Amino acid sequence: MRGLAESGPSAPATCTRPAFEYDHDMDERGLFHYLGTQGRTQPWQNPAEAGWVTATRSSELAGKASDLTGRQPCASCTNN
């Protein structure tokens, strides 16, 4: 039986890393869009509402913390 060292060189594993290059607000190139589409393989979900990231704020006045990772412009602010 031949060992791994005797079987010859193997091709290196390839790993592609996603690029996050800003183009415009609400584009589909950002980290939260990538997370919300599970690596651009599924329809978008708000990653904070799905439980994949945690969004917090110092206080609540209008909106909710998950608005920070959402795709819709909205009025969201804190007491500070």
C-alpha positions as CSV (number, residue, x, y, z in Angstrom):
1,M,0.0,0.0,0.0
2,R,1.4,3.4,-1.0
3,G,1.4,6.2,1.5
4,L,0.4,9.8,0.6
5,A,4.0,10.9,0.3
6,E,4.6,8.2,-2.4
7,S,1.5,8.9,-4.4
8,G,2.9,12.0,-6.0
9,P,2.0,15.7,-5.8
10,S,-1.6,16.7,-5.7
11,A,-3.1,19.8,-7.1
12,P,-3.4,22.6,-4.5
13,A,-6.9,23.2,-3.2
14,T,-8.4,26.3,-4.7
15,C,-10.2,28.8,-2.5
16,T,-12.0,31.8,-3.9
17,R,-12.6,34.6,-1.5
18,P,-15.5,36.9,-2.0
19,A,-14.8,40.5,-2.9
20,F,-16.7,43.3,-1.1
21,E,-16.3,46.4,-3.2
22,Y,-18.6,49.3,-2.6
23,D,-20.4,50.7,-5.6
24,H,-23.4,52.5,-4.2
25,D,-25.8,52.4,-1.3
26,M,-28.0,49.3,-1.3
27,D,-25.8,47.6,-3.9
28,E,-25.4,43.8,-3.8
29,R,-21.6,43.9,-3.2
30,G,-21.5,44.2,0.6
31,L,-20.8,41.9,3.5
32,F,-24.4,42.0,4.8
33,H,-25.8,41.2,1.4
34,Y,-23.3,38.3,1.1
35,L,-24.4,36.9,4.5
36,G,-28.0,37.5,3.8
37,T,-27.9,35.5,0.6
38,Q,-25.8,32.8,2.2
39,G,-22.8,33.4,-0.1
40,R,-25.0,34.7,-3.0
41,T,-26.7,31.3,-3.3
42,Q,-30.1,32.0,-1.8
43,P,-32.8,34.7,-1.9
44,W,-31.9,37.6,0.4
45,Q,-32.9,37.6,4.1
46,N,-32.0,40.2,6.6
47,P,-29.1,38.5,8.4
48,A,-29.9,40.0,11.8
49,E,-33.5,38.9,11.6
50,A,-32.4,35.4,10.5
51,G,-30.1,35.2,13.5
52,W,-26.9,35.0,11.5
53,V,-25.5,38.2,13.0
54,T,-26.3,40.3,16.0
55,A,-27.2,43.9,15.6
56,T,-27.3,46.1,18.7
57,R,-27.7,49.8,19.4
58,S,-27.0,52.0,22.4
59,S,-30.7,52.8,22.8
60,E,-34.0,52.6,20.9
61,L,-36.0,55.6,19.6
62,A,-37.2,54.8,16.1
63,G,-36.9,51.6,14.1
64,K,-35.0,48.5,15.3
65,A,-31.4,47.3,15.5
66,S,-31.9,44.9,12.6
67,D,-32.6,47.9,10.3
68,L,-28.8,48.3,10.3
69,T,-28.5,45.2,8.2
70,G,-31.6,45.6,6.1
71,R,-32.1,46.5,2.5
72,Q,-34.8,49.1,2.8
73,P,-34.1,52.8,3.6
74,C,-35.9,53.6,6.8
75,A,-36.0,56.0,9.7
76,S,-34.0,54.3,12.4
77,C,-32.3,56.2,15.3
78,T,-31.3,56.1,18.9
79,N,-31.8,58.4,21.9
80,N,-28.2,59.5,21.8
